[in-house]
Amino acid sequence: MRHFAVVGSGPAGFYTAEALQKAYGEQARIDILDRYPVPYGLIRFGVAPDHQSLKAVSKRYDKVVESAGVDFIGNVTLGRDVSVAELLDLYDAVILGIGAPHDRKLGIPGEDLPGVVGSAEFVGWYNGHPEFADLDPPLDGTHAAVIGNGNVALDCARILSKTRAEFEGSDIVRHALEALEQSAIRTITILGRRGPHQIAMTPKELGELGHLEETLPVVDLNDFPPRAADEGLEPGQRKSVTILREFADIRANKRKSMIFDFFAKPLRIEGDGKAERLVVERTELDEKGAARGTGETYTVPASLVISCIGYSTPPIEGVAYDERGGKFLNEAGRIGERLFAVGWARRGPTGTIGTNRPDGYEVADRIAAEMPPGSSGERAGAEGLKRLLESRGVMPTDYDDWRKIEETEAANARPGSPREKFVRVAHWLETLGR
Ligand SMILES: Cc1cc2nc3c(=O)[nH]c(=O)nc-3n(C[C@H](O)[C@H](O)[C@H](O)COP(=O)(O)OP(=O)(O)OC[C@H]3O[C@@H](n4cnc5c(N)ncnc54)[C@H](O)[C@@H]3O)c2cc1C
């Protein structure tokens, strides 16, 4: 019998557990640990609440934890309740899939002013992440700026744009829904340092913007290269650029606008004790396709600034760390002896949910090559972990607890919403009678 600990119950953790389960069958016990009593990582706390169909992938993960030999152990934080060295003592292999939950800093003056938030905070706020339930982003001004040209920037801008009716069928948390309904924001500027050909936005997410009830997407065709240049783009990117171009043809009067400001590099955020405006430098592309400042500057009003420029994994004691990449130092997923990384903790914050699947399978293959199914170890596994946690006063939760929380969330849901998420750890534990 082998014992494996997968830390993190996001997509990467689940795909790894699935791969290990397939490789070892009943010859291994696989524990999926998470700091929260509910699983799925960014499927729950990141993917936009109005993209419910994407969240359905969690059904596949449910099957993994329901299969023989796989357990979910929640409410256990690696680095606080248990160390990597202790897990390596208890398990034959430890796989870190803790994601990249920290916002990368903009590195410009004014980014610590009230009103400037990172996308992990803002997305966490509307998705019911317990750390960000109290964020209370300022929505009383008329202008917001979203920095970044990826899908996360589009998510944030879209959420700021929608009406209450457009959230029907979503699982946006109540505090965010109510605050957004009162929002005074009428102009949302999305800033990207480079141009339309360099966006990291996908056609589906862009396409939605053309159908918003009250918001008009606005582009300046002068920012685009000649149409013939689109031919050289990869098909998905070409489609995205075509959708962007078509925004210029929409003729409608709407209350709000979402302005795509390309070739725009934020230099600083200014304001009297809080964010009021961004000072931006116009850029152009250099020979290598990088953004180069032109020296021309202008201001963009914004009392809410959301930076969507990427994430990093927090360093954890005893684990080699890649400062530049903001992830664990690893070679094809291997950090050290019997210690591995998967998902965003391995690759950095890029790719879709499905990108994490090959990671998990590759690491499981490596483990199976080093400890062939049928071989046995002498580690204590979950029993040892539970004894250790008990000695520290940590109360882990299990699969039944997670189900109970989800059932209560579904039972409490308001009409038109699949669930009413709990937004505080205390509420989760209360549901479990603790
Ligand atoms: C805002 C946003 C929107 C997105 N939307 C989409 C989308 O629409 N479609 C798409 O395909 N992809 C989307 N993605 C990307 C997708 O969410 C990621 O590819 C995926 O979640 C990464 O998986 P992961 O398992 O590496 O990390 P995560 O999903 O972050 O999972 C990490 C897990 O580790 C746990 N954890 C963290 N620290 C600890 C610790 N110290 N101890 C124990 N547990 C810990 C966390 O609680 C979490 O459960 C989005 C990402 C973001 C940020």
The ligand as an SDF file (V2000), in Angstrom:
LIG
                    3D

 53 58  0  0  0  0  0  0  0  0999 V2000
  -10.5440   34.9770  -12.0630 C   0  0  0  0  0  0  0  0  0  0  0  0
  -10.2600   33.6990  -12.8030 C   0  0  0  0  0  0  0  0  0  0  0  0
  -11.1870   33.2330  -13.7200 C   0  0  0  0  0  0  0  0  0  0  0  0
  -10.9190   32.0620  -14.4260 C   0  0  0  0  0  0  0  0  0  0  0  0
  -11.8490   31.6450  -15.3220 N   0  0  0  0  0  0  0  0  0  0  0  0
  -11.5830   30.5420  -16.0550 C   0  0  0  0  0  0  0  0  0  0  0  0
  -12.5140   30.1000  -17.0210 C   0  0  0  0  0  0  0  0  0  0  0  0
  -13.5580   30.7360  -17.2210 O   0  0  0  0  0  0  0  0  0  0  0  0
  -12.2090   28.9750  -17.7380 N   0  0  0  0  0  0  0  0  0  0  0  0
  -11.0400   28.2740  -17.5490 C   0  0  0  0  0  0  0  0  0  0  0  0
  -10.8100   27.2540  -18.2210 O   0  0  0  0  0  0  0  0  0  0  0  0
  -10.1350   28.6740  -16.6130 N   0  0  0  0  0  0  0  0  0  0  0  0
  -10.3850   29.7790  -15.8820 C   0  0  0  0  0  0  0  0  0  0  0  0
   -9.4670   30.1960  -14.9620 N   0  0  0  0  0  0  0  0  0  0  0  0
   -8.2270   29.4070  -14.7810 C   0  0  0  0  0  0  0  0  0  0  0  0
   -8.4290   28.1990  -13.8310 C   0  0  0  0  0  0  0  0  0  0  0  0
   -9.2040   28.6030  -12.7430 O   0  0  0  0  0  0  0  0  0  0  0  0
   -7.0550   27.6600  -13.3900 C   0  0  0  0  0  0  0  0  0  0  0  0
   -6.3950   27.1360  -14.5320 O   0  0  0  0  0  0  0  0  0  0  0  0
   -7.1160   26.5790  -12.3430 C   0  0  0  0  0  0  0  0  0  0  0  0
   -8.0090   26.8530  -11.3030 O   0  0  0  0  0  0  0  0  0  0  0  0
   -5.7210   26.3330  -11.7210 C   0  0  0  0  0  0  0  0  0  0  0  0
   -5.8380   25.1690  -10.9400 O   0  0  0  0  0  0  0  0  0  0  0  0
   -4.9390   24.8810   -9.6560 P   0  0  0  0  0  0  0  0  0  0  0  0
   -5.4600   23.6070   -9.1120 O   0  0  0  0  0  0  0  0  0  0  0  0
   -3.5010   24.9710  -10.0190 O   0  0  0  0  0  0  0  0  0  0  0  0
   -5.2000   26.0930   -8.6350 O   0  0  0  0  0  0  0  0  0  0  0  0
   -6.5190   26.5330   -7.7830 P   0  0  0  0  0  0  0  0  0  0  0  0
   -7.7430   26.3510   -8.5880 O   0  0  0  0  0  0  0  0  0  0  0  0
   -6.1850   27.8710   -7.2960 O   0  0  0  0  0  0  0  0  0  0  0  0
   -6.5520   25.5040   -6.5750 O   0  0  0  0  0  0  0  0  0  0  0  0
   -5.6490   25.5890   -5.5070 C   0  0  0  0  0  0  0  0  0  0  0  0
   -6.2470   24.9570   -4.2530 C   0  0  0  0  0  0  0  0  0  0  0  0
   -5.2430   24.9180   -3.2340 O   0  0  0  0  0  0  0  0  0  0  0  0
   -5.8290   25.3200   -2.0020 C   0  0  0  0  0  0  0  0  0  0  0  0
   -4.7550   25.8830   -1.1730 N   0  0  0  0  0  0  0  0  0  0  0  0
   -4.0700   27.0320   -1.3950 C   0  0  0  0  0  0  0  0  0  0  0  0
   -3.1450   27.2100   -0.4300 N   0  0  0  0  0  0  0  0  0  0  0  0
   -3.2440   26.1500    0.4060 C   0  0  0  0  0  0  0  0  0  0  0  0
   -2.5320   25.7540    1.5750 C   0  0  0  0  0  0  0  0  0  0  0  0
   -1.5250   26.4890    2.0790 N   0  0  0  0  0  0  0  0  0  0  0  0
   -2.8930   24.6050    2.2050 N   0  0  0  0  0  0  0  0  0  0  0  0
   -3.9070   23.8380    1.7020 C   0  0  0  0  0  0  0  0  0  0  0  0
   -4.5910   24.1630    0.5870 N   0  0  0  0  0  0  0  0  0  0  0  0
   -4.2610   25.2920   -0.0630 C   0  0  0  0  0  0  0  0  0  0  0  0
   -6.8770   26.3290   -2.3880 C   0  0  0  0  0  0  0  0  0  0  0  0
   -7.8760   26.4930   -1.3800 O   0  0  0  0  0  0  0  0  0  0  0  0
   -7.4330   25.7150   -3.6710 C   0  0  0  0  0  0  0  0  0  0  0  0
   -8.4930   24.8360   -3.4020 O   0  0  0  0  0  0  0  0  0  0  0  0
   -9.7030   31.3580  -14.2150 C   0  0  0  0  0  0  0  0  0  0  0  0
   -8.7780   31.8360  -13.2880 C   0  0  0  0  0  0  0  0  0  0  0  0
   -9.0510   33.0010  -12.5840 C   0  0  0  0  0  0  0  0  0  0  0  0
   -8.0470   33.5150  -11.5930 C   0  0  0  0  0  0  0  0  0  0  0  0
  1  2  1  0
  2  3  1  0
  2 52  2  0
  3  4  2  0
  4  5  1  0
  4 50  1  0
  5  6  2  0
  6  7  1  0
  6 13  1  0
  7  8  2  0
  7  9  1  0
  9 10  1  0
 10 11  2  0
 10 12  1  0
 12 13  2  0
 13 14  1  0
 14 15  1  0
 14 50  1  0
 15 16  1  0
 16 17  1  0
 16 18  1  0
 18 19  1  0
 18 20  1  0
 20 21  1  0
 20 22  1  0
 22 23  1  0
 23 24  1  0
 24 25  2  0
 24 26  1  0
 24 27  1  0
 27 28  1  0
 28 29  2  0
 28 30  1  0
 28 31  1  0
 31 32  1  0
 32 33  1  0
 33 34  1  0
 33 48  1  0
 34 35  1  0
 35 36  1  0
 35 46  1  0
 36 37  1  0
 36 45  1  0
 37 38  2  0
 38 39  1  0
 39 40  1  0
 39 45  2  0
 40 41  1  0
 40 42  2  0
 42 43  1  0
 43 44  2  0
 44 45  1  0
 46 47  1  0
 46 48  1  0
 48 49  1  0
 50 51  2  0
 51 52  1  0
 52 53  1  0
M  END
$$$$
